[in-house]
Amino acid sequence: MLVNNPKQSVPTWRLRTTRAQWLSYLAWLAGVCLFLLCWKQISDNTMWVFVEDAGSQGVDLVSRMLPPEWSYAQHLWQPMWDTLNIATLGTALGVAMAFPVAFLAARNTSPHPAIRSVALVIIVASRSINSLIWAMLLVTILGPGVLAGIIAIALRSVGFVGKLLYEAIEEINTAPVEAISATGASRAQVMSYGVLPQVMPAFAGISVYRWDINIRESTVLGMVGAGGIGLQLNAAINSLAWSQVSVIFMMILATVLVSEWVSAQIRHATI
């Protein structure tokens, strides 16, 4: 097999055995077969008669959204404020729960392997369930409203923040930790002066990034009754008020753009 040698900048030959060649061919064949199988499964469950005129249907739908009903925007300020509160309070609650879980999950700070396993299970469980599903469960338990949305965002954020933070903890420089331990410092002092200063910038960046994501996710929680602008979006779609839907979309887009700018400024200031 012909490959490029980066040191000599000239092509060189590398021997590939017959076994390696066959394994490579079989891997490609398996990938192609899997792709064709998936495509057949999708094709058998797709009504192509609707796909054929999807372009004209899309143009017709956009034409119904125009012009936007700008007067409807005055009814959206309170729901949008609720959406921001869901994202912000949910992120704060999720970060508060994820912080100790991350230290328990990190290999170099966990007090016991059994505790680390439990912490990892918590992180995986949180990440495996979408915030919309959390919201559906919590609306059933707590009833519709903003509280269900806040807790749903928090439970989803625990896994995201916890995973990234415990990975950052495991990658810290061990020299300061060993130096502080050598002075006879307690475990709490080692954590305070050897670990925390190294992970706090990453923790701030992860938290702000998660808040930015939660702004987007909280806009749809209202569609299952968890409060926010999603309630108005669901009502407008069900009533076929497409000119109102376009206003909601534009307000969501503007909010996401502002949150993206705010999160970027905060990351630059803290990292």
N, C-alpha and C positions, 0 to 999 in steps of 0.2 A: 504494500500500500504506500502511495506517495504522500508524504507530509512535508510541511515547512519547518525548518529548523530556525527558531528565532535568533539563535546566536550567530549562525553562519549566514543567514538570509538566503540559503540555497535549498532547493528541494532535496530531501533524502528519502531513502526507502526503508520501510519498517516491515518486518516479516509478520504476516498474519497467518496463523495456522488454519488448516481446513476446518477444525472444530470451531474456531472463533468465527470464521466466515459463515458457517452454517447457523450458528447461534444468532449472528447478526441478521441473516436472511429470515430466519424464523421469527425473530422479534419484529421485523418490518412486516412480515406476513400477518402475524397476530394483530399488529396495530391496524393494518388495513381491514382485516376481517372484523375487528371490533367496530371500526368506523362504519363499515357497511351494515353491520347488524344494528347499530344504533340508528343509522339513517333509515333503515327499513322499518324499525319500530316507530320512529317519528312519523314516517310517511303513512304507515297504516292507520295511525290515529289522527291524521290531519285531514280536514275537509278542504280539499284543494279548490273546490268551487268557490269557497269564500276567499281563498288566497288570490285567486285570479283577478278579482276586482278590488283587492286591498288598496291599491294606489288611488283609485277613484273614490273609495270610501274615506280614505285619509284626507284627501283634498276637500271632500264634502264636509267632514268633521271640522277641519280648520276653518272653512268658510263660515260655519255656524258660530265659531268662537269670535269672529270679527264682525263689527268692532267690539272691543271689550266694554262691558257695562261698568264704567269707572265710578258711577255713583254707588255701586255695591261695596266699594273699598271701605266706606265708613263703617260698615258692619263687621269688618275683619280685624280691626285694631285690637280688640279685646281677645279674640281667639289667637291672634298671633302672639300677643303678650303671654297668654297661657302656654303656647308652644315654647316660647323662650324660657319660661319658668320651668316647664317640664324638663327641657334639655339641661338647664343650668343646675337645678336642684338635684335632678337625677344623676348628673355627672358628679356633683359634689358628694352625694351619698355613695355612689359606686366607688369613687376614688378612696373615700374613707374606709370602705370595707376591703378594697383591694390592697391597700398599703400593708396591713399586717399579714394578709394571706400571701403576698409576694415574698415576704421575708421568711415565712414558714415553708414556702415552696422552693426557695433557693437552696441549692445543695450546700453552700458554704455558710449559711446562716440558720438553717433549720435545726432545731434541737434534737430531732429524732427522725429516723427514716419513716416510721409509721405516721408521724405528724405531717411529714412532707408528702406522703402519699395522699392523705386526706386533703391537703391544700391543693394538690394537683387535680384531684377529682373535682373540687369546687370550681377551679378555673376551667376545666374542660366542660363541666356541666353548664356553666354560664355561657361559654362560647358556642356550645352546640345548639342552643335555643335562641332563635331570633327574637328581637325585642317585640315584634308584632305578636308572636305567639305568647310571650310573657304577658303582654297587654291583654290578650284574649282571656288568659287564665285569671289574671288579676281582676279584670272587669267582672268575671263570674263570681269571684270571691268577695271583692270589696265593693262591687257596684261600679257603674260608669262614673267617670270624673277624672280630674287632674291627678288625684292621688295614685290611681292605678297606673297612669302614664309615668309618673315620677319613679315609682318602684320598678316598673318594667325597664326603664332606661338604666336604673341603677343596677339591677340584676344582670343586665346585658353588659354593662361597663366593667363589672368585676373581673370577668374572664379576660377581656381585652387588656385592661390596665395591668392586671395581675401577671399575665403571661409576659408582656414586654418588660415589666419592672423586674420580675425575678430573673429574667435573662440578663438584664443590665447588672443586677446584683452579682450574678455568677461570673461576670466578666470584669469585675473591679480589679484594680491593682492590689495584690496581696501584701506588698512591701509595707505600706503604712499600717495595715492591720497587724502584721507580725511585729512591727516596731512598738506599737502601742501595747500589744499583749505582753511583750518582753518587759515592759515596765511594771508589770503586776496589776494592770488595770482590770477592772471587772468586765463581765460580758456586756453590760449596759454601756460602759464607757467605751469599749471597743466599737460597739455599734454606733455610738454617738459621734465619735471622733475619727473612726477609721472607715466606716462604711457609708454612713449617711452623707457626708460631704461629697462623696464620689457619685452617689446615685441621685441626689436631689435635682441636678440639672436635667437628667433624663426623665425623672419623675414629673417635673414641671412640663417638659415638652410632651410627654405621653398624655398627661391630663388635659392639656389644651387641645391636643389633636383629637382626643376622644370627645371633648365638648363640641368640637367642630363637626364630628361625625354625628353626634347625638342631635344637633340642630336639624340635620337632614332626616334622621329617623323619627324624630318627634312629630314631624309634619304629617305623618300618615297614621299615627296611633289613634287619632280621633275617628278613623274609619271603622274601628272596632269598639268605639265608645270610651276611649281613654283620654278624652279631652283634647283641646288644641284646635288648630285650623283644619285638621282632618275631618272634623264634624261637618263644617261648612262645605268642604270639598265633596264629601260623600252625599250630602243633601243636594248639592248643585248637580252632581252627576245623576243621581236618581230622578231628579225632576227635569233632566235634559236642558238645564239652564247653562248652555255652553258659553255664553258671553260672560257669565259669572265665573265659570271654571277658568277661563283665560285670565281673569283678574286674580284669582287665587294662585294660579301658576306663576304669574308675574311677581306677586308679592312673595311667594316662597323663593323664587329665584333671587330677588333683591335681598331677602334676608340671608340666604346662603352666601351670596357674594360678600355681604357685610361681615358675616361671621368668619368667612375665610380670611378677609383682610385683618380683622381683629385678632384672630388666632395667630396669623403670621407675625403681627407686631408683638404679641406677647411672647412668642417663641424667640424672636430676635432679642427681646429685652431680658429674657431669663436664661437663655442658653449661651 
